[in-house]
Amino acid sequence: MSLRVIIVGAGLIGPRHAQSVISNPSTELVALIDPASSAAHIASQLDTKHFPSISAMLAAIPKPDAAIICTPNHTHVPIATELLTHGIHVLIEKPLSDSLDSAKSLLAFARRPENSHLTLLVAHHRRFNRYVEKTKQILDSNSLGNPIAVNGLWTLYKPPAYFAPPTDWRRTSPAGGVVPINLVHDIDTLQYLFGPISRVHAEKTPRQRANPPHEVDEGAALILCFASGVVGTFLVCDATPSPYNFEMGTGENPLIPSPPSLEGSGGRADFYRIFGSEACLSVPDMRRWSYDGRAEKSWTEELAVERFEVDLKTVPFDLQLAHFVEVIKGRERPRCSGEDGFRALMVCEGVRKALETGEVVHLSAIDT
């Protein structure tokens, strides 16, 4: 029997999740929930029912099995709490919340005996991206030797329309800005690859937009220290024209085109460089550089290079939904739990604190 799924939120990402629900043979899209006047039209395009609220939906149709929350960050916790109260499994868009305190309250609520049978996952969909999966396989195989360091980039330009009403919260709310909206993706990916980040230092990039009206962060240069001993640097900025970001590098988001010079060439601008004791790897071109087969491991020898192939036939959103179904049915362990989402949020809060104070921020062991 198919799982009956609702989408909460009819913005940019909600309809994309809806398409995954529609295409999965194990799920059925039964409603779109959003109070906006435009939501009814979007629901009709998706051939599903529209309701302005969860309570209105519950009063009109049988209770769904699961929900995907695609609303502004500050609404995630109250909506998830309402859904769990009614016995509905939840997949919640990243970040888990707009504050650590509210995120802790949600995790505590989900652990209550009456709710512990319910699934709560966080939609860090990049864990299902084939480039990320391949990178983790390479690391886990010890192909690079002992991981030493990582260098990362997320740099591009967001136009004024991105910050215009009704999404002007992106430039005024603590839930807005490049750290909670974009950096949180890479933080989760890096922790998925290298384990928890234990401390962080951050410096702001020069401001390019007037403040006010643009009151949130635009970018930062980071130094990251992982509990494993791996160290990293990361540059994040949404105010510069650049191909050095996950979306352009992987082609994952069809709304963000790959640079013309790279189309059809098979090459993509790299956004991660990973350095190990035996080799280094650049992502997403997936080139491994080493001294394999040389007389000795030495800078006087010519580097050998090999390229890993990546299967791009599957879509991360579709894989994430399929995983959500399998976790609900008890056939898979959560790949990105509420606790995982909390860890990413905790690091982002640490980055913000480092930006405000100029100090190194030590991240305590997760306490939820």
C-alpha positions in Angstrom: 0.0 0.0 0.0 1.3 3.5 -0.9 2.2 6.0 1.8 0.0 9.0 1.7 2.2 12.1 1.7 1.4 15.8 2.1 3.7 18.8 1.2 3.7 21.7 3.6 4.8 24.8 1.8 4.3 25.8 -1.9 7.4 27.9 -2.4 10.4 27.0 -4.6 11.3 23.7 -3.0 7.8 22.3 -2.1 6.8 21.5 -5.7 10.2 19.9 -6.3 9.5 17.5 -3.4 6.0 17.0 -4.7 7.4 15.7 -8.1 9.4 13.1 -6.2 6.3 12.0 -4.3 4.3 11.7 -7.5 7.0 9.7 -9.4 7.7 7.2 -6.5 5.5 4.1 -6.9 5.4 3.7 -3.1 4.0 7.2 -2.3 0.9 9.2 -3.2 0.6 13.0 -3.0 -2.7 13.7 -1.2 -2.4 17.5 -0.4 -0.5 20.7 -0.6 -0.7 22.9 2.5 -0.1 26.6 2.3 -2.1 29.7 3.1 -0.8 31.7 0.2 -3.4 32.6 -2.5 -1.1 31.1 -5.2 -1.0 27.7 -3.6 -4.3 26.5 -4.9 -3.1 27.0 -8.5 0.1 25.1 -7.7 -1.9 22.3 -6.1 -4.0 22.0 -9.3 -0.9 21.8 -11.4 0.2 18.9 -9.2 -3.2 17.3 -9.4 -3.7 17.3 -5.7 -5.9 18.9 -3.0 -5.1 22.3 -1.5 -5.6 23.3 2.1 -4.6 26.5 3.9 -3.6 24.8 7.1 -2.8 21.3 8.6 -5.9 21.5 10.7 -8.1 22.2 7.7 -6.6 19.3 5.9 -7.1 16.9 8.9 -10.8 18.0 9.1 -11.3 17.2 5.4 -9.4 14.1 4.4 -8.1 10.9 6.1 -4.9 11.5 8.1 -1.8 11.2 5.8 1.1 8.9 6.7 3.9 11.4 6.2 4.7 15.0 5.5 7.5 17.0 3.9 8.0 20.5 5.5 9.1 23.1 3.0 8.4 26.3 4.8 10.5 29.2 6.0 13.1 28.1 8.6 11.5 29.8 11.6 8.3 27.8 11.1 9.9 24.3 11.0 9.6 23.4 14.6 6.0 24.4 15.3 4.8 22.7 12.1 6.9 19.5 12.8 5.5 19.4 16.3 1.9 19.7 15.1 2.5 16.9 12.6 4.1 14.6 15.1 1.3 15.2 17.5 -1.1 13.8 14.9 1.1 10.7 14.4 2.5 11.8 11.0 6.1 11.0 9.9 8.2 14.0 9.1 10.9 14.9 6.6 11.9 18.5 7.3 13.8 20.8 5.0 17.1 22.1 6.2 18.0 23.7 8.4 16.2 21.9 11.2 15.3 25.2 12.8 16.4 28.8 13.1 17.7 28.3 16.7 19.4 25.6 18.7 16.9 25.9 21.6 13.9 25.3 19.4 15.7 22.5 17.6 16.4 20.8 21.0 12.8 21.2 21.9 11.7 19.4 18.7 14.2 16.5 19.2 13.0 16.1 22.8 9.4 16.1 21.6 10.1 13.5 19.0 11.8 11.2 21.6 8.7 11.1 23.8 7.4 7.6 24.2 4.2 8.4 22.4 6.2 9.8 19.4 9.3 7.6 19.4 7.8 5.3 16.7 7.6 8.2 14.3 10.3 9.1 11.8 11.9 12.5 11.9 14.5 13.1 9.1 16.2 16.3 7.9 16.4 16.9 4.2 20.1 17.4 3.7 19.6 15.9 0.2 23.3 16.3 -0.8 24.0 13.1 1.2 22.2 11.4 -1.7 24.1 13.3 -4.4 26.1 10.8 -6.4 29.2 13.0 -6.3 29.0 13.1 -2.5 28.3 9.4 -2.3 31.3 8.6 -4.6 33.6 10.9 -2.5 32.6 9.1 0.7 33.2 5.7 -0.9 36.7 6.9 -1.9 37.4 8.2 1.6 36.1 5.1 3.2 38.2 2.9 0.9 41.4 4.6 2.2 42.2 5.5 -1.4 43.6 8.9 -0.2 45.3 7.5 2.9 44.8 9.4 6.1 42.7 12.5 5.5 44.6 15.6 6.3 42.7 18.7 5.1 39.9 19.9 3.0 39.3 23.2 1.1 35.8 24.2 0.0 34.0 26.9 -1.8 30.4 28.0 -2.2 30.4 31.3 -4.1 27.8 32.8 -6.5 25.6 35.8 -6.9 22.0 36.1 -5.8 20.0 38.8 -7.5 17.8 41.4 -5.7 14.6 39.4 -6.7 15.8 36.6 -4.4 15.3 38.9 -1.4 12.1 40.5 -2.5 8.6 40.0 -0.9 7.2 37.5 0.0 10.7 36.1 0.7 12.2 39.3 2.1 12.8 37.4 5.4 15.9 36.2 3.6 17.5 39.6 4.0 16.0 40.6 7.4 15.4 37.5 9.5 18.0 35.6 11.6 16.8 32.6 9.6 18.0 34.4 6.4 21.5 35.0 5.1 24.1 32.8 3.4 25.0 30.9 6.6 21.7 29.2 7.5 20.4 29.0 4.0 23.4 27.9 2.0 26.5 27.1 4.2 24.4 24.7 6.3 24.4 22.4 3.2 28.2 22.2 3.0 28.6 21.9 6.8 26.4 18.9 6.8 28.2 17.4 3.8 31.6 18.0 5.3 30.6 16.4 8.6 29.1 13.5 6.6 32.5 13.0 5.0 34.9 13.8 7.9 32.9 13.6 11.1 31.9 16.4 13.6 33.5 19.8 13.5 34.9 20.7 17.0 35.8 24.4 16.5 35.6 27.2 14.0 37.0 30.6 13.3 35.3 33.0 10.8 36.0 36.4 9.2 33.3 38.4 7.3 33.7 39.1 3.6 33.4 42.8 2.6 29.7 43.8 2.5 28.4 44.5 -1.1 24.7 45.2 -0.3 23.4 48.2 1.7 22.6 47.5 5.3 19.7 48.2 5.7 17.7 46.9 3.9 20.0 43.8 3.6 20.6 43.0 7.3 22.0 39.4 7.1 25.3 37.9 6.4 26.7 37.8 2.8 29.8 35.7 3.3 32.7 34.5 5.4 36.1 32.8 5.3 36.2 29.9 7.7 38.8 27.8 9.4 37.3 24.4 10.5 38.8 21.9 12.9 37.3 18.4 13.0 37.3 16.1 16.0 39.1 13.6 13.8 42.1 16.0 13.4 41.3 17.0 9.8 41.5 20.7 9.3 39.7 22.8 6.6 39.1 26.1 5.1 35.9 27.3 3.5 34.8 30.4 1.6 31.1 31.1 1.4 29.7 34.2 -0.4 26.4 35.0 -2.2 27.5 38.4 -3.6 30.1 37.4 -6.3 29.7 36.0 -9.9 31.4 32.6 -9.7 31.1 29.0 -10.9 32.7 27.6 -7.8 29.7 26.2 -5.9 27.9 22.8 -5.5 25.0 23.7 -7.7 27.0 24.7 -10.8 29.6 22.0 -10.2 27.2 19.1 -10.0 24.4 20.5 -12.2 22.0 19.5 -9.5 19.7 22.5 -9.6 18.2 23.1 -13.1 17.5 26.7 -12.1 21.2 27.4 -11.8 22.8 26.7 -15.2 26.3 25.4 -15.6 28.9 27.9 -17.0 28.7 28.0 -20.8 32.4 27.3 -21.1 31.9 23.9 -19.4 28.7 22.7 -21.1 29.3 19.6 -23.1 33.0 19.4 -22.1 32.6 17.0 -19.2 34.6 19.4 -17.0 33.1 21.2 -14.0 34.5 23.9 -11.6 35.7 22.2 -8.4 34.2 23.2 -5.1 36.0 20.7 -2.8 39.7 19.7 -2.7 40.5 16.9 -0.3 44.1 16.1 0.8 45.3 12.8 2.2 48.6 11.2 3.1 48.6 9.1 -0.1 46.7 11.2 -2.6 44.4 14.2 -3.1 41.0 14.4 -4.7 39.1 17.3 -6.4 35.3 17.3 -6.5 33.3 17.2 -8.8 35.8 16.4 -11.5 36.7 13.4 -9.4 40.4 13.5 -10.2 42.8 11.7 -7.8 46.4 12.8 -7.8 49.1 10.6 -6.4 52.6 9.2 -6.8 51.3 5.7 -7.4 53.6 3.7 -9.7 56.4 6.2 -9.3 59.9 5.4 -8.0 59.1 7.2 -4.8 56.6 9.5 -3.2 58.3 12.8 -3.8 57.7 16.2 -5.3 60.5 15.5 -7.7 58.4 12.7 -9.3 55.6 13.4 -11.8 52.1 13.1 -10.3 49.9 10.3 -11.6 46.2 11.2 -12.2 43.1 9.0 -12.4 39.5 10.0 -12.8 36.5 8.3 -11.1 33.3 7.9 -12.9 30.0 9.0 -11.3 26.6 7.5 -12.1 24.3 10.5 -12.6 21.2 8.7 -13.7 19.4 9.1 -10.3 18.1 12.3 -8.7 19.1 13.1 -5.1 15.5 14.3 -4.2 14.1 11.0 -5.5 16.7 9.0 -3.6 16.0 10.9 -0.4 12.3 10.3 -0.7 12.8 6.6 -1.3 15.0 6.5 1.8 12.3 8.3 3.8 9.9 5.5 2.8 12.3 2.8 3.7 13.0 4.3 7.1 9.3 4.6 7.9 8.9 1.0 6.9 11.8 0.0 9.2 14.0 -1.3 6.4 16.8 1.3 6.6 18.5 3.3 9.3 18.2 7.1 9.0 21.0 8.6 6.9 20.3 12.2 8.1 18.5 12.1 11.5 17.2 15.0 13.6 20.5 14.8 15.5 22.5 15.1 12.3 20.5 18.2 11.4 21.1 19.6 14.8 24.9 19.2 14.4 24.9 21.1 11.2 22.8 23.9 12.8 25.1 23.9 15.8 28.2 24.6 13.6 26.3 27.3 11.7 25.5 29.0 15.0 29.1 28.7 15.9 30.1 30.4 12.7 27.7 33.3 13.4 29.1 33.6 16.9 32.7 33.6 15.5 31.7 36.4 13.0 30.2 38.5 15.9 33.0 38.0 18.4 36.1 37.4 16.2 37.0 34.6 18.5 37.5 30.9 17.9 34.3 29.1 18.9 34.6 25.7 20.5 31.6 23.5 19.8 30.7 21.3 22.7 29.6 17.7 22.2 26.0 17.5 21.0 23.6 17.9 23.9 20.0 17.5 22.8 
